[in-house]
Amino acid sequence: MPEREWAVGIAEIKTARSPDRLTAYGLGSCVGISLYDRRNKVGGLAHVMLPSSLLHPQISVPGKYADTAIEKLLKALLEEGADLTALEAKLVGGSNMFASIIPQAVPIGMRNVSASRDKLLEKGIPVLAEEVGGSQGRTVFFSLFDGRIEIRKLNQPIQWI
């Protein structure tokens, strides 16, 4: 069966099975959170834009926030047959895209990364790899065949995690 590619937009969450691929275009300060069950070859990707839903009690889009996106992604993966004890995570994004324009003590991108790490730790899901920070946007291609993530940045060589 040929691989299909599914785009994951801002504040979206998608799951798929091998041999498909999940793609998030233009991750700037947003974070792409991938969860993968290698045994069952099922995974999911969340395209998160903000760290916490705590200041937003009327959440209409759970994929927008790291805490609620991870909860929803976990639920969807378990419904797809993933084994919670087999899940592994990778994080991509969290750039400081506007460092020269908007100085912040802790840029939103790194707050997104930190909130994602904290929630995954709370859930007992190991983070196997990260490609985060910096000042460039990224596009990610997440293979459900082997769990590898291809990362593309403008005028940079392709990276794999």
Secondary structure in CASP SS format (residue, H / E / C, confidence):
PFRMAT SS
TARGET T0000
AUTHOR 0000-0000-0000
METHOD secondary structure of the structure
MODEL  1
M C 1.00
P C 1.00
E C 1.00
R C 1.00
E E 1.00
W E 1.00
A E 1.00
V C 1.00
G C 1.00
I C 1.00
A C 1.00
E C 1.00
I E 1.00
K E 1.00
T E 1.00
A E 1.00
R E 1.00
S C 1.00
P C 1.00
D C 1.00
R E 1.00
L E 1.00
T E 1.00
A E 1.00
Y E 1.00
G E 1.00
L E 1.00
G C 1.00
S C 1.00
C C 1.00
V E 1.00
G E 1.00
I E 1.00
S E 1.00
L E 1.00
Y E 1.00
D E 1.00
R C 1.00
R C 1.00
N C 1.00
K C 1.00
V E 1.00
G E 1.00
G E 1.00
L E 1.00
A E 1.00
H E 1.00
V E 1.00
M C 1.00
L E 1.00
P C 1.00
S C 1.00
S C 1.00
L C 1.00
L C 1.00
H C 1.00
P C 1.00
Q C 1.00
I C 1.00
S C 1.00
V C 1.00
P H 1.00
G H 1.00
K H 1.00
Y E 1.00
A H 1.00
D H 1.00
T H 1.00
A H 1.00
I H 1.00
E H 1.00
K H 1.00
L H 1.00
L H 1.00
K H 1.00
A H 1.00
L H 1.00
L H 1.00
E H 1.00
E C 1.00
G C 1.00
A C 1.00
D C 1.00
L H 1.00
T H 1.00
A H 1.00
L E 1.00
E E 1.00
A E 1.00
K E 1.00
L E 1.00
V E 1.00
G E 1.00
G C 1.00
S C 1.00
N C 1.00
M C 1.00
F C 1.00
A C 1.00
S C 1.00
I C 1.00
I C 1.00
P C 1.00
Q C 1.00
A C 1.00
V C 1.00
P C 1.00
I H 1.00
G H 1.00
M H 1.00
R H 1.00
N H 1.00
V H 1.00
S H 1.00
A H 1.00
S H 1.00
R H 1.00
D H 1.00
K H 1.00
L H 1.00
L H 1.00
E H 1.00
K H 1.00
G C 1.00
I C 1.00
P C 1.00
V E 1.00
L E 1.00
A E 1.00
E E 1.00
E E 1.00
V E 1.00
G C 1.00
G C 1.00
S C 1.00
Q C 1.00
G C 1.00
R E 1.00
T E 1.00
V E 1.00
F E 1.00
F E 1.00
S E 1.00
L C 1.00
F C 1.00
D C 1.00
G C 1.00
R C 1.00
I E 1.00
E E 1.00
I E 1.00
R E 1.00
K C 1.00
L C 1.00
N C 1.00
Q C 1.00
P C 1.00
I C 1.00
Q E 1.00
W E 1.00
I C 1.00
END
